[in-house]
Amino acid sequence: MTLPPGTPDLDVLDLLVSVAELGSLGAAARRHSISQPAASMRISALERRLRLRLLDRSPTGSALTDSGRSVVAHARLVLEAARSFSAGVAALHAADVPRLRVAASKTIADHRIPLWLNALRASCPQVAVSLEVDNTRHVEELIRDGAADIGFVEGPHPPPGLGSRVLGADELVVVVGAAHPWAHRKKPVTLRELATTPLLWREPGSGTRDTVWEILGAECQPAQPAAELGSAVAISAAARAAVAPAVLSRLIAGPDLTSGALVEVRLAGPVALSRKFRAIWRRQSPPSGPAGMLAEHAARLESDGARHW
């Protein structure tokens, strides 16, 4: 079916509706980012095409004729149908876009995810990624509930009931503020001394907390926390203020260590404070498509980084 001869363009119908709504050609022209003479010419051309007088023009404005009001009513229906058509086409395009729901612990989200997503975008630019950031325990819950396609966490052990893959290791360091007594001590701190000292801890459910608690708990019962804080940023600030020592990822502590706002405390003996970065997923849904590609990029980049450390 072809359009009847003389069917007007949508743009000029939209312009006519704007004249009806705003009461003048000048205001309608400004809304459509054209000059008033250009708007007047388009309406005149529409009148010739329809063979109807649509506007009564006067120095004080433009008023719709009876025919003009009828044409505007029809034009509104046509424009609404056009908008509905455009929205439907956009929805079809959106449905075709690959989507990837990622959940990640805070350290990984801040310091690793941007690099991994950049690699994913280079190989799969059309994928639309959403990212949920929380502590390790909550990320595991999102995966179990099917609210995320793949998760990235840190901690000493693979989460029970989930599939996982070790991507790399993250070094942890003991830090204090420059005014803390440990900042100037020459003798390394023993693991037992660290365990029996009230520290700045992340909240329960944090992968960092679980890792450090397990390492110190193997030596003795750790002391009660000096404070429990919900982010590494808050712990860094409290450590800089010399509230208490903290164990942080070197990724997080690095800038403050470089500036001198934090001081790294040496540990006695062959003590390795580290935690593993893992990709996790539901066992019944191993990562494939964009999720699998992201896991592969993450593993490769962590391996490349480890070779340069």
Residue, then its C-alpha position, 0 to 999 in steps of 0.5 A: m500500500t502506497l501513501p496517498p499523493g500529497t501526504p505531508d511530511l511528519d516534520v511539518l505536521d509537528l511544526l503545525v502542532s507547535v504553532a497550535e500549542l504556542g500560539s505563534l509561528g515565531a515561538a514554533a520556529r524557535r522550538h524547532s530551531i529554524s527561522q520564522p520565515a522558514a517556518s512560515m514558508r513550510i506552513s504555506a507549503l503545507e496549506r498548498r499541498l492540502r489545499l486548505r487555509l490552516l492559519d489566520r496570520s496577524p501581527t499579534g500571532s497566528a490562530l488556527t482556522d477551523s480546518g487548521r484545528s481539524v488538521v492538528a487533531h489528525a496530525r497529533l494522531v499521526l505523530e503519536a503513531a510515529r513515536s510509537f513506531s520509533a519506540g518499537v523499533a528502538a526496543l527491537h534494537a535493544a533486545d538484540v544487544p548482548r547484555l552482561r550483568v556483572a557483580a564485583s567486590k569493591t576492590i576488584a570493581d575499583h582497580r580491576i574491572p575497568l581494565w577487564l571491561n576495556a578488553l571486553r569492549a575491544s573484542c565485543p563492543q556491542v555488549a551492554v554491561s551493568l555492574e553491581v558493587d558490594n562486598t564478597r558475601h553479597v556478590e556471592e548471593l547475587i550469583r546464587d540468586g541469578a541476579a548476575d551472570i558472573g561475579f568477581v570476588e576476593g578471599p581465601h577459599p572458593p565460595p561453597g556451591l558455586g563454580s569458580r576460577v582463580l584469576g590471580a593474587d592480590e598482595l596485602v600490606v600492613v599500614v599505619g599512619a605516619a604518626h603511629p608508633w609502628a611507623h618508626r619502629k625498626k624491628p619487624v612486627t610478628l604475626r602474633e603481635l599483629a594478631t593481638t593488636p586491635l586493627l581496623w577491619r572491614e565489615p563482616g562479609s568482606g573478602t579482605r576480612d575473611t583472608v586476614w582473619e584466617i591468617l591471623g587466626a591460625e596464629c592465635q585468636p585475633a584481638q577485637p577490632a579497633a573499628e569495623l568500617g564499610s569501605a577501604v576508603a574509610i579504613s585508609a582515612a582512619a589509618r592515615a589518622a593513626v587510629a590503628p594499623a590496618v591490612l589493605s590491598r597494595l592496590i588501595a594503599g599504593p598512592d598513600l604509601t607513595s605520598g608518605a601518608l601511610v607507612e608500610v610495616r614489615l612483618a617478621g618471618p616468611v609471612a605472605l599476606s595475600r588473597k586470591f581474585r576469583a571469577i564465580w558463577r552458578r555451577q549450572s550456568p558456566p560463563s559463556g558468551p560475553a561472561g566467558m569472554l570477560a573471564e578469559h580477559a581477566a585471567r589473561l590480564e592478571s597473568d600478564g600483570a603477575r609476570h611484570w611484578 
